[in-house]
Amino acid sequence: MPQVVDLTRAVAKKTFHKKTPFRLGLFGTLVVSNLLWLALFGVAVFSLIGVTRFSAALSKSYLEEKWKSLQDRLAQRRELEERDLQIARLIASQNSATTDVLGLATRISKILESANGRQRRFLEAAIPEAMMIQTTTQIPASAVIAMAIFESGYGNSVLAKEYNNYFGMKAFGSWTGPRAMNMPTRDNGVETTADFRAYPDLAAGFKGYADFLLANERYHRHLGEKSGVKFVSKLLSSGYCPDPQYLSHIQAIVQKHELDRLDAALETIVENKESVAAETVAPAAPPSGTQN
């Protein structure tokens, strides 16, 4: 029978080698710590540079936007001041009684209060021209303004902005002035293109409209109509435009801005001038002979 050897004691007494754990030591710890701090510092620097550049770009964009906005507001303010001065000069040029001038100024102010923004700016530009047209041609100012608003969308149409054509006047064969060529339009509901008249500025565009009506016998015979809406109605009955809704649009615009105030004020001034002129007569001659 084989002999059994008990190795329990030998195993218990055997000394096993234990691996010494790796230690950085003080120097290694300092090196690693400094490297980590340098890495963090580098990340912070690059982040700061990025944020600074972004902030600078954002600030520049913001300042440029604010500067442009300021310039636009100043330009609009100068434009409004020029138009107000133009209106004031036109009112003063009526050479009328103070009460008439004040009444006209009040009515213009009420009209301007009925709009804001782009619509108000258009009214400020259109009113002096329409007043001039009424006083020189007897075309009602309310009709001029309302038709310009309807045809051009308060001066926002391509024809108005680029060619100063505020009334959609086409350039037929007899027209010898500048043209807006091949402009899209609608004739009796059909999409087509046509040539339209072009003018150098707003004043010329409004005068061109008045000249067009004066030169056409169909429309010229309606001059003297005191109501702007009735004047437009007569133009339409003479073939001015086939749109069945045209007159209702004009009526709505006149009502919205109370443009008939302008017609009434200018008509009052004209009537007062005529009354004064009629009363200014030569003094009567003394009776012949002598009285004892």
Steps between C-alpha positions, in 0.01 A plus 500: 500500500650835393604743768305826528710811549342789685616831344270725695770626730744560219249704304409695806864583567585596136563870451337643179648808325270805510527754210584849622228753391608777261529840660555833320675658780509867579681603182270298273193635672622855446570434131161343432322770699675776304419330171135482594499865603665597171240302307216666688660841452533436126136398473398810695713727279362356177147521637556861602639585156201336335252677724680832452494466122134401504416788732695742283322379188165518677575846636612621158186364337285654773670838475476500121132415522436773757695753293305411187173524693601842634596620153168378360305678773693823443440476126128442556487791742668732250262379231198563722628847592549585133149380414346687793682813385376444146143467625539812714633699205218378279241599759661841542509549123119489487505869593177454691351618825663370816190303596501323162868413529458369854197298393695342216794420727265337752339284233837389366604408853184289542570320174856419606378371836297235317818319393842402630827360373528461124140609441551827688824571315322449170218735600752763608662481157174483303294772670706801377495370143126429512431845645700661223309300239161599644585870519635507143279251313182452711566126529391416858795432728320208664461329162869546421616359834249213514577386145875515567455295818286238325714473187838493676425354843617814681795532264616143554448360149794439266367765262488754783830417669712464187320716244295753705184392320241510778190472281574200278510713186600302194735633234303486178633598160453873558720493811850631422646498850691228690341156526488205734521220245307170502358533848263224618136610527142378461257603228141390564628231734758364254871494589707696246781753469499865396713813493430766762597863537806581710573824687808639678332564836171500689409857409547428130294183532207687655523781247509242222171358627338844497634573152362167379149588618521854364612379157217248465164652409312204650636590843562871461128575488458378857730766645324718751333213683553586866462150643796270451286186506255643246790609281641146496151363429475725195847394383392137522179569309720650227702179467789566739511146641279190451547372857147489653648530852718802423261762638431306821875484566530876447206566732657284772834684474336844508297398804797342681715814478216754484650639181183692419612739777769620261256562215270701726782710647650590164156573357427734791823687435416538130147618577624756752753631250229538236272674750772749594577563134133565424468747787807691388338731243587844376350785710183653359537823301365816670156616375503760224393857573500696822243523771397848622 
